[in-house]
């Protein structure tokens, strides 16, 4: 059977323990996948930053550095965009409750910028509570 006009979606899955030292390896694998799919250097920089922030948040805030809990990353490329999903197994949160780091009272705080970074480095970012617990972040980087 021949399917004309349809391109197969390629994907990969990465799972790490919730340890700080695992973050770089996960980001490297995600960036390597994006490079293999032909994303530009500028896009790769944005993917690196967004994935790094999302995975770090999942490790530190989602799973609270509990290395018995994993962070699961799925990357899918369909020739139009790279779709990235990052899931933790923590208690979840509401993104609306995170203070805006651009507000004057938050400018000198050392945390709270990860969400803003993700929003600026990829084209779509969505946060969802997973029905089985924890959170997942869906990000899309268009070509």
Number of C-alpha atoms within 10 A of each C-alpha: 3 5 7 6 6 8 11 10 11 13 14 13 14 16 14 18 18 26 19 13 10 16 21 15 12 20 23 14 16 23 21 14 20 23 14 8 15 13 19 12 11 10 19 20 13 21 25 22 19 26 27 21 20 27 28 23 18 28 28 17 15 25 26 17 19 15 14 10 18 21 26 20 24 16 20 18 21 14 14 12 16 23 18 25 21 23 27 29 24 23 14 19 15 10 11 7 7 11 13 15 18 12 9 8 10 14 13 10 9 8 10 15 17 17 18 14 16 23 15 14 22 22 14 15 18 13 18 15 18 16 7 7 13 18 23 23 20 18 25 21 22 15 12
